[in-house]
Amino acid sequence: MADAAVSFAIEKLANFLTQEVNIRIGVKDGVNWLRDELGYLLVSVRVAEEHAASMPKPKMDLIRQWINNVKDVANDAVIILERFSTLQHEGETPKQGVLYRMWNVICMFCKKEANLYDIGKEIESLKGRVVEIKNRHEQYGITNILTTPIVHQRKRPLLKATSFEHLVDVVGFKDDVNILLAELLKEDPSLNMISIHGMGGSGKTTLASKLYHSSELSHFQSRAWVCVSQEYDIKDVLNKMIKSLQGYEVDLSKMDEVDSLRHLRKSLKDCGCYLAVIDDIWDIEVWEKIKKALPDKKNGSRVIVTTRNKKIAQKIDDRCFVNEIRFLKEDESWELFCKRAKPARNLESLGKEMVSKCGGLPLAIVVLSGLLLNKKSSDWFKVKDRMWRQLKSDSVEIEQILSLSYADLSFQMRQCFLYLARFPEDHRIQVNELKLLWIAEEFISEADEAHGLVMEDVAEDYLNELVNRNMIQIVELLWDGQVQECRVHDLVRDLVIQKAAEEKLLGTFDSKKLHPTPIRLLQGQPRHVIHNGISKYLELIGSSSDDVKLHSLALINQLTYISNLEVMMLLYTRFKYLRVLVLTAVKTKRIPEEIGDLVLLKFLGLVGSYSSETLVIPSSICELKKLQTLCGAVNECYELPKDICDLKELRHLYFSYGVQFKQGVVRGSLNSGKQHTKLQTIEYILYEAWIRIDTPNLTNLVTLGIRAEGKSGASSLESIAYLASLQTFSLYAGRTVLPTLEPLSSCQHLKNVILRGEIRDPSILQFLPDSVTDLTLIDSMLVQDLMPTLGSFPNLTHLHLNRVYKGSRMVSGDDAFPSLQLLKFEYLRNLKEWHIEVGAMPSLKYLTIENCPCFEMVPRLEHLPSIPTIYSPWNRR
């Protein structure tokens, strides 16, 4: 995996020699020598990486250690050059008086000489390390090891992005589903428990999800789902369950464990008949605490618990119904495999032979199917040979299949995959954030853009590839089929953590763990993730020279209040070489000016505020010339300096990490006096800030989110007409009246639209361009039927209507919604009748009707094939 790192370093060294002409001869010779030596080492590294996977473990460990040493030198060379290059531009000022400019030139010359002296010393240190690496190559017999011939394999091309089916797919569990549905539907009014147990990867969560989303359980008025996991914090578990139940973001930060338990119990008492899923319990003690929050209201409420431990499953409750997950039968295993791999007829015999070695474990089967997806026939035989070499008995272990799939990834995708080790167990990963982090961490090369590719699109392809391989699980999809949230199965996560440590990609620290990662091991890692205990981390790490190697620092999965400004400033001043800094889980009083010292930053996740006041981002942030992504914490409002758009590399101003309608927003003028070709995202910005922006200069803006707060709302969207590249537009105007949508008619690439606000006349929706495929309307409060207007959209495939109509009857004409696939109604309180004429909605696949208490029945779509329909007059959260 060091191949790309060394190649990148050689390129940077060559560029340095070209651009920095007037440098000392000694420095130039040192850089030239280092470039040449890394070029020679690159050949050996490529051979070593090809050999490593097929070697016995002792030799493999030796080779990997040597490769890592080369990679460390290459990475350090890049850091030194980047820091030097950035320092050269510090202090650059616009033209002033003659004396001022002369003084500035003298100062810059002195600073450059000092920097060249420092870089010369560091280059000499790297030269010594290269000599040592070359000596070890001979000393430990690596040359002899690498002379063994190997069979070269062709790297398969990257799969294009695909859309994914978003319904839960269960194979082999039909009887289990029917039995458990009967338990959930029985007339016993007491609070009943169901426990599902089985080994990891057997499908416990999948089965529970199938039950949770079943249309047959429409009588449950409220629902909650929480994943406990092996490493849990009981207060965090209770708070997640509260948020799942209430369906919106609530501030629970000031509650202790007892307060959270009381709040959850009261919420469940007030919510009617409820269904709760407690997923992945490892400890009976945590269940006993959760159980105290589950009231028995004698109204037929139910609880489903999943666990790997049979003893825990049996101790859930004296009257608990215990269901054990069995392994899949041979024909069921093959059915599951074929749903993804779709083998040709001539490969069926070979495929069945491999599937039989999975032992009926669903996770092993789907990972194998992802590995073989779109492979040639000859590659199937190679996979079989590798599987057979790893057989311990009559079956192959899931860890071995996962390793095969990992080894089949490209270098870049391996890095993206291993980066998932930064997230806690069972964490719901925001996909947009993940892709932007991959880019900032340089797992995706900027060189791709020179070949006509957009880095964000490459990141999307990588994500879809990992999903296709079933190495990442989908948690939630957007209406257009794009993955919004994902997670990593804990068995896959074990592999990720192991490989990330081996490859020196990332290290984690958690002060709450009984045995946290030793700080000496963290200091060898280029990326640190702090789950808990930032102050303890800073204390333990001391003033190590390894700070220079730290590329990335993130504080996640916690709510840390840092009142000591000195501690806060340490995060901005201590680690000068950071490319990624994520502090969105931190609360503080203000953002220090020292943030501008982190001149290499590409991704910055800002701290939040103690109070509801707007956080002012200092003007020094404009010193971050390499910054690509700036994002904010949940429910926070920020004021940006007016020159933020002068950052030429800035691609994303992203402040949408809260739940819907409570996102962070941006204040400030955001002046853009010159054409800004790279800015793609502004989400979300207050309306009064947006109208002061010179929009014709935002030529590549793809995503725009506006919040129009207050009684005045948004008076005009005229400036949006200049955004020719716009694809996603959101306007949250609360319950104020939406302005005319006529400017949107000029955005001919617009696909996704979300409009929240009152609409007086549905005809204004006709201004939306025909390109719109995904439309969400909220709080429209129309008195006229909007179906005739919406039904004329030729390309509309996904439609979500929430509190949009006060009337009691709707009509969809015979040619309405020609392309519509997904339709969802919510909170149409007065709707009683929906008349659908023959010929309407010929492409409809899914229909959901929720919280429409007057609606008597699901409409009969006799002219359509059977479609999945969810109908519930009550809340289904």
Secondary structure, DSSP 8 states (H G I E B T S, - for coil): --HHHHHHHHHHHHHHHHH--S--HHHHHHHHHHHHHHHHHHHHHHHHHHHHTTS-HHHHHHHHHHHHHHHHHHHHHHHHHHHHHHHHHTT------HHHHHHHHHHHHHHHHHHHHHHHHHHHHHHHHHHHHHHHHHHTTHHHHTTS------------------S---SS-HHHHHHHHHHHHSS--S-EEEEEE--TTSSHHHHHHHHHT-GGGTT--EEEEEE--SS--HHHHHHHHHHHHH-S----TT--HHHHHHHHHHHHHHS-SEEEEEEEE--HHHHHHHHTT----SS--EEEEEES-HHHHHTS-TT-EEEE-----HHHHHHHHHHHH---GGGHHHHHHHHHTTTT-HHHHHHHHHHHTT--HHHHHHHHHHHHHT-SSSS--HHHHHHHHHHTS-HHHHHHHHGGGGS-TT--EEHHHHHHHHHHTTSS-THHHHTT--HHHHHHHHHHHHHHTTSSEEEEE-TTS-EEEEE--HHHHHHHHHHHHHTT--EEEETTSSS---HHHHTT-SEEEEEE-HHHHHHHHTT-GGGGG--EEEE-SS-EE---HHHHHHHHHS-TT-SEEE-TTEEES---GGGGG-TT-SEEE--EESSSS-EE--GGGGG-TT--EEE--TT-EEE--TTGGG-TT--EEE---SSTT---EEES-----S--SS--EEEEEEHHHHTTS-GGG-TT--EEEEE--SSS-----GGGGG-TT--EEEEEEEEEE----GGGGG-TT--EEEEEEE-S-GGGGGGS-TT--EEEEES--BSS--HHHHTT-SS--EEEEES-B--SEEEE-TT--TT--EEEEE--TT--EEEE-TTS-TT--EEEEES-TT--S----TTS----EEEESS---
